[in-house]
Amino acid sequence: MERPVNISRAGFVMLRGGNVVRLLCALLALGVLPLAALAADSLAKPDFDRDIRPIFAAHCLKCHGEEKQQGGVRLDHREFSLRPGDSGSPPIVPGKPVASELIRRLEASDASERMPANADPLSPEQIELLKAWVSSGAVWSEAKAAATGEVRREMIVTADDRQHWSYRPFAQVELPAVKDAELLSNTIDRFVVAAQEAKNLASNPPANPAVLIRRLSFDLLGLPPSPEEVATFVADPSPVAYESLVDRLLASPHYGERWGRHWLDLARYADSDGLETDRDRPTAFHYRDFVIRALNADLSYQTFTRWQLAGDEYEPDNPLALAATGFLTGAPCENLMVPMEEEKLRLRYNELDDMAVTTMSAFLGLTLGCARCHDHKFDAIPTRDYYRIQCAFTTTSRADVLLAPRDEAARYRALEAEWSSRLKVAQGKLKEWLTTEQKPHTTTLRNKKIDALTISDEDKLILKEQPDSDAGKKLASQLQKVLVINDKDYRELFTEEQRHLWDELQSEVSAIERVKPPSPPQALAITDTKSEPEPTWLLERGDFYAKKSAVELGFLSVFSNRLPEEYRVSARAKNSSSASTLQRRALADWLTDVEHGAGPLLTRVIVNRIWQHHFGEGLVRTAGDFGVRGERPTHPELLEWLCNELISHDWQLKSLHRLLVTSSTYRQSTAFDDQRAAIDPDNRLLWRRRPQRLEAEILRDAILAVSGTLNAEPFGPAFKPPISSDAIVARNTKSPYPKDARDTPATRRRSVYMFHKRVTQNPLLQVFDEPDASVSCARRNTTTVAPQALALLNDTFVRDRAIDCSRRLLADANNNPNDTIDRAFWLALSRTPRDAERNAAVQFVNQQFQARSERESSAPQNEIRQQAIADLCQALFSLNEFIYVD
């Protein structure tokens, strides 16, 4: 039974805004006020000007007002708010909150869907107020009802958009004061210690020298230090011993191989096309070699960036610059030689999309791909910007490019054309003579072969007299191989003079084939097919048949303080003889322009990437997203200071490495502390060193190094190691992975030189989270799953290297068990075993020797002992201490 309630109209009038809703909701929940009573009382309806407009103004109109309409939604006029946005749903359906996209987005639990974007959600009271307003018919105030404009479907980048921290120009940074200057090894520590002191935190003490050399060696070279190197460094009392070690490691050719792997992840590099056909790319390795050579030579990062986009337009006579454009060819792709025009267009636009998207992702840490079909949902990237950037690539073509100066390439092409012409003439002469001379004998030879067949006389007659009948064709197809007439058959019927002339003509062809001009190296790279830009279109919803409007080369509006045409004019002035459009060079100039282009973001991204690889996490955790959805830096002033340092040192990356690894922050131990963890559980203030697991390739390299079988040969074509046939499951590939590959010294090179076939990944590397190179990878996943342990126990490569390691140990230790154990620990873990570890290892080897002796009683005792020590080596390879640095 309903309880009578006496609430005067004046009481409703006196209640304002959210208080009305709270009271009504409470009364409804208690059953005090029937729903019918609420609907009947018009005074309970929210007032638009008083209650709704302030919410829209404060939370919605920045992105959905007169100036900007993200998602095609405009909320400053009723007429526009009722129209479907890009999602296809209207923001407001009067009387139906459940059907209104606005209400759905406000209440969404998924942060990527919830509105307002990149801001705190509305309060429950505000949402209930909006729902009540929509339920009551979404009445707008009459004075504001008339719409004065149209919904603008394209995003406008505003001054507010340009205030996002990563888009701003560089700022001068003041060095913070610290209480304890003795903790500082360089300026990096000043920023870190200042942040720690503000939270009453302190860094860990330095790690011991043996730990530091192992850390540095894996970090800079991707290889463990030798026991001799560890002993020498630990015994060196010099105050500059550590800095000298850093310089020596940075000068090693292994530095480029280790850090090149990080960049190849970003470049989505592989040695095959991927997708269904997965054709091999036999000349793609030149790009990988460029990356390694450039890093070893400490090529300016500015030049490193420019060459990868337009090396042929900057230095057309430099083979290294030409190979660098392989960056743009790295995407998975299908063979474009397809008959259907629609399929050709689809594949071509996917290729252009990859070039534009990967360029922005790898260099600027921005997700451009969202803008292919609509304005970016979160970042200030209009669809028009996407297609303006794509203009830089519309005249490009991937091809095997001669890695030679233009003059040398031109001479080769002329010589090759002349040689090819002579060869065709000689081959044509031979073919014409053979056709004439062989024709009289063809029927005789065919009938002779038919007579020799063990088939019925009826079938023989059909083959001879009715070869074009259905039965004749069927028989000929079935007997195709035995009916083939070869050169030997004809020569037996030829006269001596015919055979002599045949030999002369064939010798002429062979002589020309032997003098083919030697080709310069060729690399899969990018060239321009035109000297002037071709028409490029902004596509409606990404449909290549829906050309909305023509666009010209442009860049991201959120950065552009200089007209795109100015960059192109400048590029043309510096390379007036170029046969290309120079649009890629203009894009690269803008990308690396610190004053007027995207240079500040470019620098922040690479500095953060290098920090991430040294410390386990970047100053910005979202290394692949520096947009508004990404995390802010934990130490923004430090990041800014490091960027200025990099540019002031001519963009030399080795100077940045040296700065980072010589800091006290880098050299501290990994010791855990409960009290400090309570204050900073995620170690965002860097009070301890974060242990890091070896990447898949570095784990393989470390096993090779410890076993003593690492082949240090650099560069050149990729090698294909053996892969279990069970792991080769791909079908319909044009270049299947060989099932007969063998483990040889040539396949024991560093993993960066391994053939990376997209469809057939190496199982050991795959299980340890090697990316599949389908897209740019800014940060690898690090999983801990059972198959990793199983791989270390059962993988053939791991077992073979354990046997190699046992041979090395037996040769080094002179059959002394303790020496063998000590040497094994030094090679694998860079330290002496503890007494308990030594005793356990000796006992393990003895147990394995006994068990194997019982199973393999006929085997020689020395072989059984070697297998037992190999068991120990394989156990060491499986230790956390081996797989994790520190």
Steps between C-alpha positions, in 0.01 A plus 500: 500500500634842400574745778352849450759769445431872507764688300403844382579635151693776665722235651591372153570849374736568788708189419762567234707295250625164618317535833171446316625181345647369823178562688278350232721193461497444875122534517455264208733243656305510828167470320397830652441664164340299220662528157172626357504788745848599382400493134191701573682778673653717230692703754727194561640532147857636485535844349735510198658841566531449872593130521613360163679777310765543776586128478532519121712815521736360762542145372379458141522803271878510483486193277137515383424868452504760224876482440559127522274199458688184582324189381260717302318596821388858577325587825457877492165483313209261535467444126857370477481293819224289346705409190700174490873544547778296339396201710159499328311565824346835596643659815154576633168323442234708680308298754738201467817519712578135430511566123707818536871461414581791732366316804664173397839668472462684830425173683752280314727295728768471229727805529563498124126546439402719792446873453633755566819365345826542691323654797326397819153352443193700584360455847205262547283803578591670172431183302162453670418861425578451129298178491203677659533781243506251207206310651298817517550566128845670489339845482738780398432859605304677226739794473783265402306253288586634153815345351733741325751258347557150377675207665860518393611147425871580512694562817657841554823498699486774763751685715385288794588183307855629453545532876534125552836450671665294223399742222653809655833653397799432721517694825801605698544284809638616831705243687332404828669542835583188702597456864770236448724582203727206576237269350542660157719354227354726232206732437254214449539411867416856602151470351448150638624576849297823519181306423592235757576753772157653450356161602760422769650227285861403432663299225660161552878486540709413192510142377830317536747515206433144381129577471567831324719355225244228432221757494691730267610222268149367447360853480743638242611185315234239568771249602637381836849613602772236499633384838830670416327832432314479830814421695695785338226756568444389861873525571539847344516763778504795258229764563439513125481122451123506459501787249778325304290183491202697367712655222645161404158339476353789300787464253434127450342388169259294712342825622327557165382139489343531844339841461415441136260229616305761699457717192412205275204433732375851426565460127299170496796345316480145366651299216171396342174659386272329749127454440395208281789467256782601740755534221861532607670839468857396415628859476321649802802439725672813370260711708583298812870550426444873454348525847791316661766694307333834575482432872859379516615811314287716733321655206310809609145398597375787288675352194397148606138614489527690175671225306238241590229715346693651212862387485480492120389864500766617747805305379418314176866399455536346848421125505435513875240775456332304220480186714353704787173549311435131557318632809206586277487149349479313830125437512341162438370506144344290229635483145343800324488316166133409529245520219213672682517880506319523834747260658793700363356818650436335835854366523651829389304705754595252772863547403468879510321475833786300648761750381318795655391323819837338573685826435290682758509209745873424482623858497230697684327242717157593364218274381417645160307201364175597676475801269477293181121485520409781741654772712714352776281415794735642763796682347485819297553322167236577237442251221626764259839494674520125446456533124728803477779296656418209268572732204870458573481134400248484214767512227726240663570147391682220678771338288846344508714814480865502391715598796742709300557865409279619216783509242609147585141377493441665162814336355388162628151539353646594160739204504226264619263620226766448231584155637134403521446608140792287376380203701148524359635508147716192558220314675256589222743377235542167681126458555416575137761252373383226738136550406585458133737205539303306759157524336555221238597255774236578765227266373745212448643536850155527660371190322812314607433584863133402461598161353720436803213555743334206678147603404241349267535532124171690499640763734818522295292562188305774676823672608639487146196578288262685733728703732255792513197290598383488859630148539831596338546801728416293807752231410767759414447667835534170686815405306647849480833419664584195288399672176735793546750536216829635629809640333676163514222343292540761227880484499489125432309571174702808397791483264851579619478838331171582678642403837810714434290804407276448801806499728630820342171683552473376860861603567422850377212525749712360786785738423268801526345367824846474658580867443190642668599832664536459878212675675549732796322381816123538486273575794126503548440873531278789392521715190283776356331425169422864416655843529169673575237406760203305376141586599422379851158490660338519839284186503159483662520241780818360342315379188740538208207539263352788706731790416379786714749775415850543360787548748862604471804417709458611860588402853336478841318827560569486871871565426507694178636851545641502148321436171559156343582666170791680665656166588452371147644816343798472732548133408485586128754778544745260665452224240391663178618207285284242677261296288267442796229718650713572811184477708655236724797729558262782589324269749834395651609865529179584685533193720850602616438876517537601864398863445190474280416130457464182701862495617422543871269198502742299286772565758279425801398168349852372423636617836216318674558185294869491593415561866247217485752248371757597763264517797221259409232770478496836332460832674179481296364150549294506183802503270280455192244767590604856575150626422239611748415140597859423588649538845679815604872476579593423858792746477396758236787739570753217472355390168516857370857543621611175335344610170691826510817306580452270201452789259791696645722196434403495130237230550773244585329205669818361654538817703152438639581138581816610678307755705237249608723209591752711695230637730468374856137426422609242244774350718289433810414150617171316459449442875135520608388702801154467652486852645598672177272270303211613719565859396572425130379146421555533124853642537400801296749710696786262412614411850615155383626338182226306322609143404452435130456175311715438195314539172455182297785573260740602777419183692597296193815707452598456865463122473723504191759718674514285814527181294798648314339456157388854419587591141571874504482548122310826438262612226395327181208275406296353782556142609227240539553280805327163528139511619304194602268384224219503756540879522486552124125499458465768230334399174479662155812708555707593197825452693450220755747474784753221429435184696855377446684797658800386703670629814843616381748775599325721242173477699664591829528868425329769705124482488465844343632336180252211517247471217179639646219329313168648601282191460758257641654645813781331685323315787763584764489871417124500468439351843720770652282775349677588176256729313360375169590821312149557369499849651745735665583382852597770752514265798506123503271294717678316780303192593578221745342179373566127534608448135809713569629250755407212271689660212817534707470135598411356160610734221761335278704820468523539880605136544762516224654812651500337844707216351733756338534672837587171670778442246632848574494437873677165475769657284547792744478322835741205459238255633499656850132487610517815712683690224234389254219627723676829575571562131139422409371760750752759382404453135124496559454733798823703521568389857642223718246249634424507868609195697145365514459554125831329424413200715151476345647525148758229566229275644274570199773412249581179689133400512460567127817305427371203701154509343637529147752221564215268595296597191791508256725224629674449165598866456856612581539647848644831371195552278265428789687749718479761225122448477468535879688832493281606207201440728653745747560756223140470386385551859712817521346627174158461665578696816327830565845642569601412144180622337469821703762773521573579869 
